[in-house]
Amino acid sequence: MVRRNSSKVRRRARELSDVDRITRLPDGVIHHIFSFIDTRSVVQSSLLSQRWKNTWKSHPHLNFEIGPSPDEVSGSKFPNFTHRFLSKRDDVTELSTIAFRSNSITLRLLKKIILYAMSHKTRKLKIEFSGDKLTRRGGFDSSLLRSRYLQHLSLNIDFGLKISPSLTWDFPALTTLTIKRVTFTLQLVNDDASKSVDLFSRFPNLKTLALYDCTLSDIDTFIIKSSELESLYLIGIYHSCEFVVSAPKLSLFTYNGIARFSLSAKDLNSLNTVNFQTIYSRSIEEHSMLLELMMKTFQQLYKAKSLTINLEALKLVGPGFGTETVIFVFMFKDGRDKRG
């Protein structure tokens, strides 16, 4: 009996050794493996098995990241590969994630990726232009960005975003929005048109909003209104306009930019932490006006439990604050500040 069982085991082992185990993997496992590698490698992996030949066409995670080859980084092959891949992919299959990172991206390719993501129920979209030198090469209409399914959007691109005063984006599922190095260009119908924009009021689930090194062109008032917003980052803002913020659940606010910053805050009842950094120079004109703006900003944020400011902001307060002065945190409570 023992010999019979052992012979069966050996026979089964020989049968398994003759079978292509890769071919026998279920689609779910294959897609899980594919999720750890870039899209070019996913296509190349189809050579490993006959059954894998078309599996890449239905893969829900697209990762067009820079590879080790120079032509993948800056040449024409990498963008061309992206065009070909999207055109041959199974068009009825939904997408979970699209990540694109390259220092070579054309406006045509950028539009293609965005439109593809918006039309395939993508939940996470990340596009990053990794070049160091900004060229501001044209722009596209912000109406391309509309989705009922997108939850996370990150745009780090060297292009402009054309908007109109009446535009309101519609992203009901979006929770995280990060925009870097984008020029917001306001398109006015006439000279008397309003230079106020309200882009985020139809983001009912937005938790985190971050604007990094963005240019605000022809905009006088930038409205940030969100009922669920918890974290707001305005980094590298070097254009003077009024920011109107209405966010009853806002807990964290971080600002880093010019001292000519005007803030009008409403309903900041949950504000916990404020990080404020600005630039100071002895050559800055209208010193008193800049100081007045900064102090008005702090008054708008009086409900915060803590305020952290940099030394440059302290220098605006007066000449008594030298480089040897180290004061990091002001504690706020009921409109009165406490220093410790």
Summary of the structure (lengths in Angstrom):
residues: 340
radius of gyration: 26.4
end to end distance: 83.3
largest distance: 98.8
contacts: 969
relative contact order: 0.06
helix: 27%
strand: 28%
